[in-house]
Amino acid sequence: MQAEKMWKVSTGRGVKVAVIDTGVDKSVPSLEGKVVAGEDFSTSPGDENTDPIGHGTAMAELIAGSGAKGTLKGLAPDAKIIPIRAPLGGLPGKRGGVASAIRAAADSDARIISMSFGTGATDALVDALKYARQKGKLLLAAVGNEAQKGNSSSWPATDLEVAGIAAVDKSGEVTDFSSHGKNVDLAAPGSQDIPGRCKGHMESYCPGGGTSAATAITSASAALIWSKHPTWTANQVLKVLLDTAGRTWKDKDSSSTYVGRGAVRPRVNLLEGKGDPGPPDVSPLTGVKTRTPGDGVGKSTGDGKGESGSEPSRSAEAGAPDKVKVADSASGGNDGGGDGNSTVWIAAGAVGAVVVLGGGAFLALRSRRG
C-alpha cells in the first residue's frame, strides 16, 4: 500500500474514527495520546477504555497505532480514536446496547464509524444506522468470517448504506473464511498473519486478521483520504475508495460478490490524484440522493424490519461468481445485549503463537509485481 510514501501526503490528522467494539485500552504504548473520550454501553466492569477481549484495542491500533516501543503502527497514525464499547464478544450489556452504541457514535464528532462485528437486525439497530447516515457519517462494517460455515449474512454490513468489507490475503485473493454476497462492497487485507492483541495478555500480539482487521484498515484508508480532502462528504470519500480499488476487471462499476469493487488503495488518490469524488449528496452505493446532515435527524421511523421489512437490505446468499483476485497495488455466538447474536470477526483459528514485532514495526502491505 506504500504507506511510507502516503504518510508524506496524509497521516489521517484531523479525522476521528469511532470504533464500536469491545473497548479500547488507551494505555498501550501504540495508542498513548490517540484515544479521546468515548462511551460505554456494556455492563462489564470498567468503561470504554477497558478491553477484556483485546479486539477493540487491536482494531484501534490497525487504524491509528503509533508503532511506539515496537508496537503496531496503523495505516493512519495521526487519526484519533473514539472508543464506543458495546455488548460484543461476550461482553454483557443492556438490551439494545449495539443500537445505542451506533447512535452515540453518530452523535460524536467522528467522521467514520468502524464496525468490526456482526449481529442480527432489529428495529432499533436499523433506525440507528439510518440516524448515523443522516448525520453524514461514513459507515464501514465487516461482512463476517462465515464463508465455510453457511455464509450467513449479518448486520450492519447487510444494510444498503453500510459499506461491507471482505478480507483478502497477501496474494490479493479473497480468504477462505471471508463471507460473500451482495453485501460486499470493498476488500482489504485480513489474513491471519496480521497481528492482534492477545486476549488476557495485552502486552503481546497473536495472529489476528479476519474481516474485522480488513474493516479497520479500510477505516484507516478513509481517514487518510478525508484528512487530505477535509471538505469532502462521506459519499465522496467512499466513492473515491470504490473508484480507486484494485481489481482484475476493467469495469470500475462492476462488483464481485467476493471482493466487491476490489481492494482499497488510498495511495491511488493520495499519490496519483485519481478518483472522482462525484456529488456530495449522492450515495455511491445506491445512487440515491442522501439527506443533508441534520435534515430529519433524530426522527426515528421505527419501521425498520431488517431483511424482511421496509428497510432496504442485502443478503449474502446472492449467487456469486468464481473467486477473483484483486489487482496488485503496483499495477493499474455471543450475547449481544438484546441485538441478537453479536460477534466480533476474528479469523478462525487465529490464536496461539505470539507474534514478535521489532522496533518501529508497522502495517504496510508491500506492492507486488506481476
C-alpha positions in Angstrom: 0.0 0.0 0.0 3.1 2.2 0.0 2.3 3.5 3.5 5.5 5.4 4.0 5.0 7.3 0.8 1.4 8.1 1.6 2.4 9.4 5.0 4.3 12.2 3.3 1.0 13.4 2.0 -1.5 12.3 4.7 -1.4 10.7 8.1 -5.1 11.0 9.0 -4.6 14.1 11.0 -7.8 15.9 11.9 -10.0 12.8 11.4 -11.7 10.9 14.2 -12.8 7.3 13.9 -15.4 5.9 16.2 -14.5 2.2 16.9 -17.6 0.3 18.1 -16.1 -2.7 19.7 -15.1 -4.4 23.0 -13.4 -1.2 24.3 -10.0 0.4 23.6 -7.2 0.2 26.1 -5.6 3.7 25.7 -2.7 2.7 28.0 -1.0 0.5 25.4 2.1 2.3 24.0 0.8 2.5 20.4 -2.3 4.3 21.5 -1.0 6.8 24.0 -2.4 10.2 23.2 -4.6 8.9 20.4 -7.7 7.9 22.2 -10.3 10.6 23.1 -13.4 10.3 25.3 -16.0 7.8 24.2 -19.0 5.9 25.8 -19.7 2.6 27.3 -22.8 0.5 26.6 -21.6 -2.7 28.2 -22.3 -3.7 31.8 -18.9 -5.4 32.1 -16.6 -3.9 34.8 -14.7 -0.8 33.7 -15.5 1.7 30.9 -14.9 2.3 27.3 -11.1 2.1 27.9 -11.4 -1.4 29.4 -11.0 -4.1 26.9 -11.0 -7.6 28.4 -11.1 -9.2 24.9 -8.4 -7.2 23.2 -10.4 -7.0 19.9 -11.3 -3.3 20.0 -7.7 -2.3 21.0 -6.3 -4.3 18.1 -8.7 -2.5 15.7 -7.7 0.9 17.0 -4.0 0.0 16.6 -4.6 -1.0 13.0 -6.2 2.3 12.4 -4.0 4.8 14.4 -1.3 2.9 16.2 2.0 4.9 16.6 4.4 2.0 16.5 6.0 3.2 19.7 8.2 0.7 21.6 8.0 -1.9 18.9 4.2 -2.0 18.7 1.9 -1.9 15.7 1.9 1.2 13.5 -1.5 1.8 12.0 -2.2 3.0 8.5 -3.5 6.4 9.7 -1.2 7.0 12.6 -2.3 10.6 13.3 -6.1 9.9 13.3 -7.9 9.9 16.7 -10.0 7.1 18.1 -13.3 7.5 19.8 -13.9 4.2 21.7 -17.5 3.1 21.9 -17.7 -0.1 24.0 -20.7 -2.3 23.1 -22.0 -5.7 24.3 -19.9 -7.6 21.8 -17.6 -10.6 22.0 -19.4 -12.0 25.0 -19.5 -8.7 27.0 -22.8 -8.2 28.8 -24.9 -5.2 28.1 -28.4 -3.8 28.3 -31.0 -4.6 25.7 -30.4 -2.5 22.5 -26.8 -1.9 23.5 -25.4 -2.2 20.0 -28.0 0.2 18.5 -27.4 2.7 21.3 -23.6 2.5 20.6 -24.2 3.3 17.0 -26.3 6.3 17.9 -23.6 7.5 20.3 -21.0 7.2 17.5 -23.4 9.2 15.3 -23.7 11.9 17.9 -19.9 12.2 18.3 -17.6 14.2 16.1 -16.2 11.1 14.4 -16.4 11.2 10.7 -16.0 7.4 10.3 -17.8 4.6 12.2 -15.8 1.4 12.1 -17.8 -1.7 13.0 -15.9 -5.0 13.0 -18.8 -7.1 14.2 -21.9 -8.8 13.0 -25.3 -9.1 14.7 -29.0 -9.6 13.9 -31.3 -6.9 12.6 -33.7 -5.2 15.0 -35.9 -2.1 14.6 -33.6 -0.3 16.9 -30.4 -1.2 15.0 -31.9 -0.3 11.6 -33.1 3.0 12.9 -29.7 3.7 14.5 -27.9 3.1 11.2 -30.4 5.4 9.4 -29.7 8.0 12.1 -26.0 7.7 11.6 -26.3 8.1 7.8 -28.4 11.2 8.2 -25.6 12.6 10.4 -23.2 12.3 7.5 -21.1 9.5 8.9 -19.2 7.0 6.7 -20.3 3.6 7.9 -18.0 0.6 7.4 -18.7 -2.9 8.6 -17.2 -6.4 8.5 -19.1 -8.9 6.3 -18.1 -11.8 8.5 -16.0 -14.9 8.6 -18.7 -17.4 7.8 -17.9 -18.4 4.2 -17.3 -22.0 5.3 -20.0 -22.0 8.0 -23.1 -21.4 5.9 -22.2 -18.0 4.6 -24.9 -16.3 6.6 -25.4 -12.5 6.3 -25.4 -10.2 9.3 -25.9 -6.6 10.1 -24.6 -3.9 9.9 -22.9 -4.9 6.7 -26.3 -6.1 5.2 -27.7 -2.5 5.3 -27.6 -0.9 1.8 -25.9 2.2 3.0 -23.2 0.5 5.0 -20.1 -0.5 3.1 -19.5 -4.2 3.7 -15.8 -5.1 3.9 -14.3 -8.5 2.9 -10.8 -9.9 3.6 -8.1 -10.7 1.2 -4.7 -12.4 1.7 -1.2 -11.4 0.8 -1.7 -12.7 -2.7 -4.7 -10.5 -3.2 -7.2 -13.3 -3.2 -10.3 -13.5 -1.0 -9.6 -15.5 2.1 -11.4 -18.8 2.6 -13.3 -17.6 5.6 -14.5 -14.2 4.3 -18.2 -14.2 3.8 -19.5 -13.3 0.3 -22.6 -12.0 -1.3 -24.3 -8.8 -2.4 -23.3 -7.1 0.9 -19.6 -7.0 -0.1 -18.6 -3.6 -1.4 -14.8 -3.5 -0.8 -12.0 -5.7 0.4 -8.8 -5.1 2.5 -6.0 -7.2 4.0 -7.4 -9.6 6.5 -5.2 -12.7 6.5 -4.4 -14.4 9.8 -0.8 -13.1 9.8 -2.0 -9.6 10.7 -1.2 -9.1 14.4 -3.9 -8.6 17.0 -3.8 -8.2 20.8 -3.8 -11.5 22.7 -6.9 -11.9 24.9 -5.8 -11.8 28.5 -2.2 -10.9 27.5 -2.5 -7.4 26.2 1.3 -6.8 26.1 1.7 -9.3 23.3 0.4 -10.0 19.8 -1.1 -13.1 18.4 -2.2 -13.9 14.8 -5.3 -11.9 14.2 -6.8 -10.9 10.9 -10.4 -11.6 9.7 -12.8 -9.2 8.1 -12.5 -7.2 11.4 -8.9 -6.3 10.5 -10.0 -5.6 6.9 -12.6 -3.1 8.2 -10.1 -1.3 10.4 -7.7 -1.0 7.5 -10.5 0.4 5.3 -11.4 2.9 8.0 -7.8 4.0 8.1 -7.7 4.3 4.3 -10.8 6.5 4.5 -9.1 8.6 7.2 -6.1 9.2 5.1 -8.2 10.4 2.2 -10.6 12.5 4.3 -7.6 14.2 6.0 -6.3 15.2 2.6 -9.7 16.4 1.4 -11.4 17.7 4.6 -14.3 19.4 2.8 -15.5 16.1 1.2 -18.6 14.3 2.4 -18.8 10.7 3.4 -20.3 9.9 0.0 -17.3 11.4 -1.8 -14.7 9.7 0.3 -16.4 6.3 -0.2 -16.8 6.9 -3.9 -13.1 7.5 -4.3 -12.3 4.4 -2.3 -14.6 2.4 -4.6 -13.3 4.0 -7.8 -9.6 3.5 -7.0 -9.9 0.0 -5.6 -7.6 -2.7 -7.0 -9.4 -5.2 -9.2 -8.6 -7.5 -12.1 -11.6 -6.5 -14.2 -11.9 -3.3 -16.3 -15.3 -2.0 -15.4 -15.0 0.0 -12.2 -18.7 -0.1 -11.7 -18.8 -3.9 -11.8 -18.8 -5.6 -8.4 -17.8 -9.1 -7.3 -19.7 -10.9 -4.6 -16.4 -11.9 -3.1 -14.4 -8.7 -3.0 -16.9 -6.0 -4.0 -15.3 -3.4 -6.2 -11.8 -4.6 -5.2 -9.1 -3.9 -2.5 -8.7 -0.5 -1.0 -5.8 1.5 -2.4 -5.8 5.0 -0.9 -2.4 5.8 -2.4 -4.0 5.9 -5.9 -5.8 9.1 -4.7 -3.1 10.5 -2.4 -0.1 9.9 -4.6 -1.6 9.9 -8.1 -4.6 12.2 -7.6 -7.0 9.8 -9.2 -10.6 9.1 -8.2 -13.7 11.2 -8.9 -15.5 12.2 -5.7 -18.7 12.9 -7.5 -21.6 14.9 -6.0 -21.5 15.4 -2.2 -25.1 14.3 -1.7 -25.4 11.1 -3.7 -24.7 7.7 -2.2 -22.1 5.8 -4.3 -23.6 2.5 -3.0 -27.2 3.1 -4.2 -27.0 6.1 -6.5 -29.8 7.8 -4.4 -29.6 11.3 -3.2 -28.9 11.4 0.5 -30.2 13.8 3.1 -28.0 16.7 4.2 -26.6 16.1 7.7 -29.2 17.4 10.2 -32.2 17.2 7.9 -34.6 15.0 9.7 -32.0 13.7 12.1 -33.5 12.2 15.2 -36.9 11.4 13.6 -36.9 7.7 14.2 -39.4 5.9 12.0 -39.5 2.7 14.0 -40.4 0.8 10.9 -37.1 -0.9 10.1 -37.7 -4.6 9.7 -34.3 -5.8 8.6 -34.2 -8.1 5.6 -37.8 -8.9 5.5 -39.3 -5.4 6.2 -39.3 -2.0 4.7 -35.7 -1.0 5.3 -33.6 -1.9 2.3 -31.0 -4.6 2.9 -28.8 -7.1 1.0 -28.5 -10.8 1.6 -25.2 -12.6 1.5 -27.0 -15.5 -0.1 -26.7 -14.0 -3.6 -25.4 -16.0 -6.5 -21.7 -15.5 -6.5 -19.2 -15.7 -9.4 -15.9 -17.5 -9.3 -13.5 -16.3 -6.8 -11.5 -13.3 -8.1 -8.1 -11.9 -7.3 -7.9 -8.2 -6.8 -5.4 -6.2 -8.8 -1.9 -5.6 -7.4 -1.4 -2.2 -5.9 1.6 -1.6 -8.1 -0.3 -2.3 -11.3 -3.1 -0.2 -12.6 -22.5 -16.9 19.1 -22.3 -14.4 21.9 -25.0 -12.4 23.7 -25.3 -9.0 22.1 -27.3 -7.3 24.8 -30.6 -7.7 23.0 -29.4 -7.1 19.5 -29.2 -10.8 18.5 -26.1 -12.9 18.2 -23.4 -10.3 18.1 -19.9 -11.5 17.1 -16.6 -9.8 16.6 -15.0 -11.1 13.4 -11.6 -12.6 14.3 -10.2 -15.0 11.7 -11.0 -18.6 12.7 -8.1 -20.3 14.4 -6.2 -17.1 14.9 -5.0 -17.9 18.4 -1.8 -19.4 19.9 1.6 -18.3 18.7 2.7 -14.9 19.8 3.8 -12.5 17.0 7.1 -10.7 17.8 7.3 -7.2 16.4 10.6 -5.3 16.0 11.1 -1.7 16.8 9.1 0.6 14.5 7.1 -2.2 13.0 4.1 -1.1 11.0 1.2 -2.4 9.0 2.1 -1.7 5.4 1.5 -4.3 2.7 4.2 -4.3 0.1 3.4 -3.6 -3.5 3.5 -6.8 -5.6 4.6 -7.1 -9.2 3.3 -9.4 -11.9 
